[in-house]
Amino acid sequence: MPQRSKTIGPKKLKPGPRRKDLKKKHRPRVRLSRHKQRSVWFQSCSAWPMREAPVHALVRERNRTQQTLPATENVVWECIGPTNIGGRMTSIVCHPERPNCIWAGAAAGGVWHSKDAGRTWRALWRDHETLNIGSLAIDPKNPAVIYCGTGEANLSVDSYAGVGIYRTDNGGKTWKLVASSDETGVPTRIGVIAIDPFDSKYLRIGGVGANESSARPKDLGGMFASDDGGATWKRETFVSRNNYWCHAIVFHPAKRRVIFATFTEQGAKSGIWRSADGGENWMQLTEGLPDPECFGRTSLAISLSNPDVMYAFAEDAHSYRSDLLLGVFRSDDGGKSWREIGGKHFSGEEQISYGNTIAVHPKNPDHVLCGGVDLHLTTNGGKRWKKVTRWDAKPGDADYAHSDHHHLLMPPGAPGRVYDTNDGGLDVSRDGGITWSNRSKGLAITMYYDLDVAQSDSRHFGGGAQDNGTVATTTGRANDHFEILGGDGGWMIYDPAEAGHIFASYYNMNIWRWCNGRRWDVSPPAPEKEKDSVWMVYVTMAPGDAKTVFTGSKRVWRTKNAGKTWKAVSPVLDDSAISAIEVAPSDSNRIYVGTKNGGFLERKPDWRDASRSRDYANRFNSRAGIRFCFNHAGKLRALASVSLARWRQDVGRHR
């Protein structure tokens, strides 16, 4: 039975500011992409100095422990949501004859199926080696056959790797890993799968790799081809034998053997390419386009009603961390020549390496929808554009769709309908992109930064979610979560004695407090430069004293009066962000701190290096986590974990 608070009926949490009302992110005058800052934070937490922890090692270890750990009895897990919030989705396909029948892939939530255009959902992904989905493709001749490329290819460090390509022959009831990344060399992040409309056994995939910084040997991206339905694969090397990335592949719908693709190679071979002979030879398309080295991630769309008309939506590779749009380009002659049609309309669009998608109406070659953070529509081939979604509109309004768009689909069987996967799940338009409604209810795909449960009432729990705010529930039901802070939510902690007393946070060291149905901004008075130095801050409460709370940037802050005043109680420690803070149960002046550089420091009463051996930091030099426990003699021990390793240190008896 769930534990209940001693107080009767804690007052309902009053939501704090929504994302559009949050304090502006502290940035230099040069406009920078927000997802880049988030990427650095995730990298430092998981795998620095490598790009990420090796997914193949994780899978092997998981399989090993399943065989060696003793079986658990009478343990039943149930999904407690949230199923009414949503989360990042990367890809979507539609049955060619039944436009209500769709399959969608989530960045960290597997594959989902809907028979009613997203009004209800069913999970198809349960016991597979990874939840991270990058792309889907459906066989137009046999819609029961669907390919799933694992590993998200949205160029953010919190876009996690996968294990290869799965295939289903029965609409998703069962899946088989047909191409393992370890065995075949296909990318661990597959952003596109294309099936030849004239030959269902001929496939091409595109992906990204992190060979220069990956723990996986030969972690190469690029374009790969298969002529046997995915059983064997060959990597294309005409762009480079070294690492390069492939972002889009489109087969011509009416001409056999004609293929278009886009690449980034950090040089003169980036941009748009075409093959007229089924991929045996390729030609770089340059007429009317900027220099090839200007092209970053680029999406393609070809008109079904007039296949000579094509569009490209391209990132400006030279905008670096500003992550801006290079342009929207149109070709009327099958890619031979191009012209820019976006003009100044897209000057405010950003994060193009992260959100990058474009689609053409199946009956009107001049009706185009594209975007990054928001979506933009033209119905006259680019002569005029209109921003048709606004991430800061009120949810439920006709122009609201969640920000950061990853895949647009206009099904030929329902002209005017648009499916849009984004950081909030799925949004749908029935009028070509003018008005929108959300179809994310039923999807359990929210990506959490952190989670906490009220010790006095287990129905109360919540945490910070990626681009979906800080969400909580007071009923414990899967479909009854609600947002209390907007943006990317961070750490959230409950007072052990009172479920209605909460501290929650969002990016750049912003902290709020709830108590007795009221809320306050209780952020520490750190300088803006200090706040800008950290993406998310760890927050913890002193045992036995709910008014004493600690947080940290590169130094530790403490409040003794529930956030009314704060004091920095440490100097800058090792000049890296603090990743963990724990307070000794017997003495709140005894504080242990972990840092993203692997530091393990202790205050009692002065600050010192608490590691008796620096070996762990020198070997791993990544995020440290700390937890306290007691041995059989009642001796208090601190467990410090760094990356995939853990060390133990005795720190005294508990009194």
Secondary structure, DSSP 8 states (H G I E B T S, - for coil): -----SSSS---------GGGS------SS---HHHHHHHHHHHHHTTTSSS--HHHHHHHHHHHHHHS---SS--------SSS---EEEEEE-SS-TT-EEEEETTTEEEEESSTTSS-EE--SSSS---EEEEEE-SS-TT-EEEEES--SSSTTS----EEEEESSTTSS-EEEEEHHHH---SEEEEEEEETTEEEEEEEEEE--TTT-SSTT---EEEEESSTTSS-EE--SS-SS--EEEEEEE-SSSTT-EEEEEE-SSTT-EEEEESSTTSS-EEE-TTS--GGGEEEEEEEE-SSSTT-EEEEEEEGGGGGG-BEEEEEEESSTTSS-EE--GGGGTT-B-TTTS-EEEE-SS-TT-EEEESSSEEEESSTTSS-EE---TTS-TTSTT---SSEEEEE--TTSTT-EEEEETTEEEEESSSSSS-EE--TT-----EEEEEE-TT-TT-EEEEETTS-EEEESS--TT--EEEE-SSEEEEEEETTEEEEEEEEETTTEEEEEETTEEEE------HHHHHT-SS--EEEETTEEEEEEEESSSEEEESSTTSS-EE-S---SSS-EEEEEEETTEEEEEEEEETTS-EEEESSSEEE--S-THHHHHH-S-EEEEEEE-TT-EEEEEEEETTEEEEEEEEE--
